[in-house]
Amino acid sequence: MTFDAEAKMQFLYALRSKGVTDARVLTAMERIDRADFLRGIFAERAYEDMPLPISCGQTISQPSVVGLMTQALQVTSRDKVLEVGTGSGYQAAILSQLSRRVYTIDRFRRLVSDAKSVFDRLDLTNVISFAGDGSFGLPDHAPFDRILCTAAAEDPPGPLLAQLRVGGIMVLPVGQSDTVQSLIRVTRTEDGFDYDELRSVRFVPLVEGMGD
């Protein structure tokens, strides 16, 4: 299935109806075809607003959540962004359309390899992929203007907070279980961190260590 005009129109309408109203975010999501990040029968459901399974027991988030998280991150074209949890690579591809550079890390080497293949095919040259423990971020490349975490932690991880530039923004789900989670936005100030609760969400947990 290709991202034809009718499917694209319905896809964008669904995003707007869920609160994704930022014009730059909508344009990025119009350019990046979610089907490129799915395989088999699931590619045919790429334009449905629902999470879908990918390799390693993970999921690709529903498009409206991707859009809302991206919108909350307030990315500018000058920003250096860290994404924790590459997954399918779809979120990183969206961020690549909005920022100067995207660093993305995942504990599953297979997911990183598969996502990198798609980035290369789409010629997304400003996305740099790493296999590693995302809970520690990428200190060698810090500080970051924006950090997006696509897995839920009990609290914002200290290493990620430390890698956020003053004036920078981090968006992530937090919660003590996989059924009660909140999407929050953290803004680093000269004096510390400001926290805003955005909405209820449900994500896979942020796990330390490496996967297969």
Disulfide bonds with the S-S distance in Angstrom:
none
